[in-house]
Amino acid sequence: MSYDESQQPARGRSGRSKLTVAVAALVSTAAAGWLVWQGMSGPEGPTPASAAGVAASAAAATTPPAATARPRTGDAPDDDVPGGTVPAGPLAGKVVVIDPGHNPRNRDHTTEINKPVDIGATSKECDTTGTSTEAGYPEAEFTLDVSHRLRDLLREEGATVTFTHDDERPFGPCVDERARIGNEAKADAAISVHADGSAPGNRGFHVILPALVKGGGADTTAIVGPSRDLGEHIVGDFVRETGSAPANYLGEGTGLDVRGDLGGLNLSTVPKVFIECGNMRDSSDAELLTDAEWRQKAAQGLADGIRGFLEK
């Protein structure tokens, strides 16, 4: 399954708000990246040559200054940085929480992950197992790989990075705890990394934004705006770095979708989005998701989008 809280997210979801965001409404880097894609792409997205040209231009425009060492902030997740230091850079002093979707061992703990947890106005199961490609490549393995790559890129920019889990737990964490980890870290930005499990033929990526939810322990009033800003930055940079097109099966071509049924968003008090990097059940998307070089590009697109949001 594609999201941490739903079995079949792309089919028959109730209460979903479809965005009608026009391309021109995307801000700064998101607008630039999306217009480049729109101008160059056909149904399958930008040609390799065009994508390479855009990536080269983007790299020239966003090359960070040379990094120097600064004392580590003392944040436990950065304890494995060699020498106890992280490089100074444009994201020095910023905290990013990365939530790798699912847990590789959730499948061995179905009783525990099916236990309901409060997500605000309603409840949902603790977590799910995630989806996989037809060949058996698990979403949980994909999300950890991309999350590790993203962590390394953000640390190079000077950010302090916290994971919700790093394959060290028997299952979970539950979706409410995933949100709580970001809140307690006082993250400047948080992202939950996923891949979709929709029907074959449904292709492309999309970013999930929090809906306005108030009830129970949920109140997204303060994060709806900045989370949209974060998501729009990510869309533009993800297009530019990966050459992938926004999803053809939701979001009306914007690469954005709003949901009010995800505890990881409902319970967040910091700007947060989900990214569905592609559809694992589609053979063309699966070919990308299982390619290590493409996963590095995906991580770079996410890192660029997060940096653009945090530097504004």
HELIX and SHEET records of a PDB file:
HELIX    1   1 VAL A   23  ALA A   25  5                                   3    
HELIX    2   2 SER A   28  MET A   40  1                                  13    
HELIX    3   3 PRO A   48  THR A   62  1                                  15    
HELIX    4   4 ALA A   76  ASP A   78  5                                   3    
HELIX    5   5 PRO A   82  GLY A   84  5                                   3    
HELIX    6   6 ASN A  106  ASP A  108  5                                   3    
HELIX    7   7 THR A  110  ILE A  113  1                                   4    
HELIX    8   8 GLU A  139  GLU A  156  1                                  18    
HELIX    9   9 VAL A  175  GLU A  184  1                                  10    
HELIX   10  10 VAL A  224  THR A  242  1                                  19    
HELIX   11  11 GLY A  251  GLY A  253  5                                   3    
HELIX   12  12 GLY A  263  ASN A  266  1                                   4    
HELIX   13  13 SER A  283  LEU A  289  1                                   7    
HELIX   14  14 ALA A  292  GLU A  311  1                                  20    
SHEET    1   A 2 ALA A  69  PRO A  71  0                                        
SHEET    2   A 2 THR A  85  PRO A  87 -1                                        
SHEET    1   B 6 THR A 160  PHE A 163  0                                        
SHEET    2   B 6 VAL A  95  PRO A 100  1                                        
SHEET    3   B 6 ALA A 189  ASP A 196  1                                        
SHEET    4   B 6 LYS A 272  ASN A 279  1                                        
SHEET    5   B 6 HIS A 206  PRO A 210 -1                                        
SHEET    6   B 6 LEU A 256  ARG A 259  1                                        
SHEET    1   C 2 PRO A 116  ASP A 118  0                                        
SHEET    2   C 2 SER A 123  GLU A 125 -1                                        
SHEET    1   D 2 LYS A 214  GLY A 215  0                                        
SHEET    2   D 2 ALA A 218  ASP A 219 -1                                        
END                                                                             
